[in-house]
Amino acid sequence: MLSRRSVRVKVMQLLYSMDRDETLVPKDVYKSYDQNINKSYELFLYTIYIMELITFESVNDHKKRSSKHLPTDLDKIFSAKLYNNDLIQNIVGNKKLAEHFKKMDFAAKLNEEYVKKVYLSFAKTDEYTAYLEKDTEHADHLEILLELYRHCRQDEYFNEMLEDTFFNWVDDKSLVVGAFKKYLKILPVDSDTAYMEFLPQDDTVKDFGQNLLKSTIDNSEKSMSHIIPVLENWDHERLAVIDTILIKMALTELINFNSIPSKVTLNEYVELAKNYSTIKSKEFVNGVLDKLMKQLMETGEIKKEGRGLIDQ
């Protein structure tokens, strides 16, 4: 589920915390990294949990509409198929998934009022009305659930629920969105552990992320010895903290991760500078890394292995 880019963001944030808090030692940072990775997967599961409960509101909606003395035309044809379809029921009937929800105490983290508001907001949409008015099959259920999820991502109450419970929602949002949509599209599925396919992979989390974090910390002074000479008129002590961290991470990746093309590393860290640092950081980080890459290639400190990676 996690990409290298998302792992880079987590490493950057931890290094920033370490820079701001002198009491933090590497051991604490490594532990926090593992916790943050687990939080990303927990966030994915929590999204499944909330979507199940939002769709369940259609059951409550059906009861209210059925009890009206003067029902509208829509009331007369209304059904709770948003919840009773085969996709959502596959989630509802998954006992192992339910055990995860209970173990993580999701019920205690839930804002039931917000869940109702999200559903009622979606219930007013033309897409939902059209879904209710037609005979539906699997493809229609999938389409409306994807539409519901799109609606949720734009809903202030949905986002507030996620942000209040998970500090990583903003950074991991795109990853969770992609993972949830993939999970939804394979439903219904016979396996009750299909959701575990979205566990963060060791090659990204450990082989890349843990090594990047540890190597950047271990080689901090060595990295600065490379960085300072290319700054020219810049005082390294006045550099934006995030810029310094990103350049150190990029150097570590360029030197220690032989299978990642240099151009990929350069582009990734320039993009991170654009998204997480100052207005001028993108150009600054790009300029510094470009100089460092050329120097380190000339000295042979950057060595790339594998087909298509030589001289990159």
C-alpha positions as CSV (number, residue, x, y, z in Angstrom):
1,M,0.0,0.0,0.0
2,L,2.8,2.4,0.8
3,S,4.9,3.9,-2.0
4,R,8.5,5.0,-1.7
5,R,7.3,8.6,-1.9
6,S,5.1,8.2,1.1
7,V,7.9,6.5,3.0
8,R,10.2,9.4,2.1
9,V,7.6,11.8,3.6
10,K,7.5,9.8,6.8
11,V,11.3,9.7,7.1
12,M,11.5,13.5,6.4
13,Q,8.9,14.2,9.2
14,L,10.8,12.1,11.7
15,L,14.1,13.7,10.9
16,Y,12.5,17.1,11.3
17,S,11.1,16.1,14.7
18,M,14.6,14.9,15.7
19,D,16.1,18.2,14.6
20,R,13.5,20.2,16.6
21,D,13.6,18.0,19.7
22,E,17.2,17.4,21.0
23,T,15.9,14.8,23.5
24,L,15.0,12.4,20.7
25,V,17.5,9.7,20.0
26,P,17.8,7.4,17.0
27,K,16.2,4.6,18.9
28,D,13.1,6.6,19.6
29,V,12.9,7.7,16.0
30,Y,13.2,4.2,14.7
31,K,10.3,3.2,16.9
32,S,8.2,6.1,15.8
33,Y,8.8,5.1,12.2
34,D,7.4,1.6,12.8
35,Q,4.4,3.1,14.6
36,N,3.8,5.5,11.7
37,I,3.8,2.7,9.2
38,N,1.3,0.8,11.2
39,K,-0.9,3.9,11.4
40,S,-1.1,4.0,7.6
41,Y,-2.5,0.5,7.5
42,E,-4.8,1.2,10.4
43,L,-6.1,4.3,8.5
44,F,-6.9,2.0,5.6
45,L,-8.9,-0.3,7.8
46,Y,-10.7,2.6,9.5
47,T,-11.8,3.8,6.1
48,I,-13.4,0.5,5.4
49,Y,-15.1,0.6,8.8
50,I,-16.5,4.1,8.3
51,M,-17.8,3.3,4.8
52,E,-19.6,0.3,6.2
53,L,-21.3,2.5,8.8
54,I,-22.2,5.3,6.3
55,T,-23.9,2.8,4.0
56,F,-25.8,1.3,7.1
57,E,-27.5,4.7,7.5
58,S,-29.5,3.7,4.4
59,V,-31.2,1.1,6.6
60,N,-32.2,3.7,9.1
61,D,-33.3,6.0,6.3
62,H,-35.5,3.2,4.9
63,K,-37.2,2.7,8.3
64,K,-38.0,6.5,8.5
65,R,-39.3,6.6,5.0
66,S,-41.4,3.5,5.5
67,S,-43.1,5.1,8.5
68,K,-44.3,8.2,6.8
69,H,-48.0,8.9,6.5
70,L,-47.5,10.8,3.3
71,P,-44.6,9.2,1.5
72,T,-43.1,10.7,-1.7
73,D,-42.6,8.8,-4.9
74,L,-39.0,8.3,-3.8
75,D,-40.0,7.1,-0.4
76,K,-42.2,4.4,-2.0
77,I,-39.4,2.9,-4.0
78,F,-36.6,3.5,-1.5
79,S,-34.6,0.5,-0.4
80,A,-31.5,0.0,1.7
81,K,-29.5,-1.5,-1.2
82,L,-26.6,0.8,-0.6
83,Y,-25.9,-1.4,2.4
84,N,-27.6,-4.6,1.4
85,N,-25.6,-5.1,-1.8
86,D,-23.1,-8.0,-2.2
87,L,-20.0,-5.7,-1.9
88,I,-20.8,-4.2,1.5
89,Q,-22.3,-7.4,2.8
90,N,-19.0,-9.1,2.0
91,I,-17.4,-6.6,4.4
92,V,-20.1,-6.9,7.0
93,G,-19.8,-10.7,7.0
94,N,-16.0,-10.8,7.3
95,K,-15.4,-11.9,10.9
96,K,-11.7,-11.5,10.8
97,L,-12.1,-7.9,9.6
98,A,-14.6,-7.2,12.3
99,E,-12.1,-8.6,14.8
100,H,-9.5,-6.0,13.6
101,F,-12.1,-3.3,14.0
102,K,-12.7,-4.3,17.5
103,K,-9.1,-4.8,18.4
104,M,-8.3,-1.3,17.2
105,D,-11.2,0.1,19.1
106,F,-12.7,1.9,16.1
107,A,-16.1,2.2,17.7
108,A,-14.7,4.5,20.4
109,K,-13.1,6.7,17.8
110,L,-16.3,7.1,15.8
111,N,-18.4,10.3,15.6
112,E,-21.8,8.8,14.9
113,E,-23.4,12.2,14.3
114,Y,-20.8,13.0,11.5
115,V,-21.5,9.6,9.9
116,K,-25.2,10.5,9.7
117,K,-24.4,13.9,8.2
118,V,-22.2,12.4,5.6
119,Y,-24.9,10.0,4.5
120,L,-27.7,12.6,4.5
121,S,-25.5,14.9,2.4
122,F,-24.9,12.1,-0.1
123,A,-28.7,11.1,0.0
124,K,-29.4,14.5,-1.7
125,T,-27.3,13.8,-4.7
126,D,-28.7,13.1,-8.2
127,E,-26.4,10.0,-8.4
128,Y,-28.0,8.4,-5.4
129,T,-31.5,9.1,-6.5
130,A,-30.8,7.6,-10.0
131,Y,-29.3,4.5,-8.3
132,L,-32.4,4.1,-6.2
133,E,-34.8,4.5,-9.1
134,K,-33.3,1.8,-11.4
135,D,-32.9,-2.0,-11.3
136,T,-29.4,-2.6,-10.2
137,E,-26.7,-5.2,-10.5
138,H,-23.1,-5.6,-9.3
139,A,-21.7,-2.9,-11.6
140,D,-24.2,-0.4,-10.4
141,H,-23.4,-1.1,-6.7
142,L,-19.7,-0.7,-7.4
143,E,-20.3,2.5,-9.2
144,I,-22.5,4.1,-6.5
145,L,-20.0,3.1,-3.8
146,L,-17.2,4.7,-5.7
147,E,-19.4,7.7,-6.1
148,L,-20.1,7.7,-2.4
149,Y,-16.4,7.6,-1.6
150,R,-15.7,10.5,-4.0
151,H,-18.4,12.4,-2.1
152,C,-16.9,11.5,1.2
153,R,-13.5,12.8,0.3
154,Q,-15.0,16.2,-0.4
155,D,-17.2,16.2,2.7
156,E,-16.0,18.3,5.6
157,Y,-17.4,16.0,8.2
158,F,-15.8,12.9,6.7
159,N,-12.4,14.7,6.5
160,E,-12.8,15.9,10.0
161,M,-13.5,12.4,11.3
162,L,-10.3,11.2,9.7
163,E,-8.1,14.1,10.7
164,D,-9.3,14.0,14.3
165,T,-8.4,10.3,14.6
166,F,-5.4,10.0,12.4
167,F,-2.6,12.6,12.2
168,N,-1.4,11.0,9.0
169,W,-4.7,11.4,7.0
170,V,-3.5,14.4,5.0
171,D,-0.1,12.8,4.0
172,D,-1.5,9.3,3.4
173,K,-4.8,10.3,1.9
174,S,-3.9,9.5,-1.7
175,L,-2.5,6.1,-0.7
176,V,-5.5,5.2,1.3
177,V,-7.9,6.3,-1.4
178,G,-6.1,4.1,-4.0
179,A,-6.0,1.1,-1.7
180,F,-9.6,1.4,-0.7
181,K,-10.8,1.7,-4.3
182,K,-8.7,-1.4,-5.2
183,Y,-10.2,-3.3,-2.3
184,L,-13.7,-2.3,-3.2
185,K,-13.3,-3.4,-6.8
186,I,-12.3,-7.0,-5.8
187,L,-15.4,-7.4,-3.7
188,P,-17.1,-9.7,-3.1
189,V,-14.3,-12.1,-2.5
190,D,-14.2,-15.6,-0.9
191,S,-11.1,-14.9,1.1
192,D,-11.6,-13.3,4.5
193,T,-8.1,-12.0,4.5
194,A,-8.1,-10.1,1.2
195,Y,-7.7,-6.8,3.1
196,M,-4.3,-8.0,4.3
197,E,-2.9,-7.8,0.8
198,F,-2.7,-4.1,1.5
199,L,-0.3,-4.5,4.4
200,P,2.9,-2.3,3.7
201,Q,5.5,-4.4,1.9
202,D,8.8,-5.1,3.6
203,D,10.8,-4.2,0.6
204,T,9.4,-0.6,0.8
205,V,9.1,-0.3,4.5
206,K,12.2,-2.0,5.7
207,D,14.7,-2.4,2.8
208,F,14.1,1.1,1.7
209,G,12.5,3.2,4.5
210,Q,14.3,1.9,7.6
211,N,17.6,1.9,5.8
212,L,17.0,5.4,4.5
213,L,16.2,6.7,7.9
214,K,19.1,5.0,9.7
215,S,21.6,5.9,7.0
216,T,20.6,9.5,6.8
217,I,21.1,9.8,10.6
218,D,24.4,7.9,10.6
219,N,25.8,9.9,7.7
220,S,24.6,13.3,8.7
221,E,28.0,14.8,9.3
222,K,29.5,13.2,6.1
223,S,26.5,14.6,4.1
224,M,27.1,18.1,5.4
225,S,30.8,17.8,4.3
226,H,29.5,17.3,0.8
227,I,26.8,20.0,1.0
228,I,28.6,23.0,2.5
229,P,31.2,23.4,-0.3
230,V,28.5,23.7,-3.0
231,L,26.4,26.3,-1.2
232,E,28.7,29.1,-2.4
233,N,27.3,32.3,-0.8
234,W,24.7,30.5,1.3
235,D,25.3,30.1,5.0
236,H,24.4,26.5,5.8
237,E,23.2,27.5,9.3
238,R,20.5,29.7,7.7
239,L,19.1,27.1,5.4
240,A,15.5,26.0,5.8
241,V,15.6,22.9,8.1
242,I,13.4,20.9,5.7
243,D,15.7,21.8,2.8
244,T,18.7,20.5,4.6
245,I,16.9,17.3,5.6
246,L,15.8,16.7,2.1
247,I,19.2,17.2,0.6
248,K,20.8,14.9,3.2
249,M,18.1,12.2,2.4
250,A,18.7,12.6,-1.3
251,L,22.5,12.2,-0.8
252,T,21.9,9.1,1.2
253,E,19.7,7.7,-1.4
254,L,22.0,8.6,-4.3
255,I,25.0,6.9,-2.6
256,N,23.5,4.0,-0.8
257,F,20.6,2.8,-3.0
258,N,22.2,1.6,-6.1
259,S,19.0,0.3,-7.8
260,I,17.2,3.7,-7.8
261,P,18.1,5.9,-10.8
262,S,19.7,9.2,-9.8
263,K,17.2,11.2,-11.9
264,V,14.3,9.5,-10.0
265,T,15.9,10.5,-6.7
266,L,16.5,14.1,-7.8
267,N,12.9,14.5,-9.1
268,E,11.4,13.0,-5.9
269,Y,13.2,15.3,-3.5
270,V,12.6,18.4,-5.6
271,E,8.9,17.5,-5.5
272,L,9.0,17.1,-1.8
273,A,10.7,20.5,-1.4
274,K,7.9,22.0,-3.5
275,N,5.2,20.4,-1.3
276,Y,6.7,20.7,2.2
277,S,9.2,23.6,2.2
278,T,9.4,27.3,1.2
279,I,8.4,28.9,-2.1
280,K,12.0,29.0,-3.3
281,S,13.0,25.6,-2.0
282,K,12.2,23.7,-5.2
283,E,14.8,25.6,-7.2
284,F,17.3,25.6,-4.4
285,V,17.2,21.9,-3.7
286,N,17.2,21.2,-7.4
287,G,20.4,23.3,-7.9
288,V,22.2,21.9,-4.9
289,L,21.4,18.3,-5.8
290,D,22.3,18.7,-9.4
291,K,25.8,20.0,-8.4
292,L,26.2,17.2,-5.9
293,M,25.2,14.5,-8.3
294,K,27.8,15.6,-10.9
295,Q,30.5,15.8,-8.3
296,L,29.7,12.4,-6.8
297,M,29.5,10.7,-10.1
298,E,32.9,12.1,-11.0
299,T,34.4,10.8,-7.8
300,G,32.7,7.5,-8.2
301,E,30.7,7.7,-5.0
302,I,27.5,7.3,-6.9
303,K,27.4,3.8,-8.4
304,K,24.2,2.5,-10.0
305,E,23.6,-1.1,-10.8
306,G,21.2,-2.9,-13.0
307,R,20.0,-2.6,-16.5
308,G,19.4,1.0,-17.6
309,L,20.9,2.5,-14.5
310,I,24.5,2.9,-15.5
311,D,25.4,6.6,-15.8
312,Q,22.1,7.8,-14.5
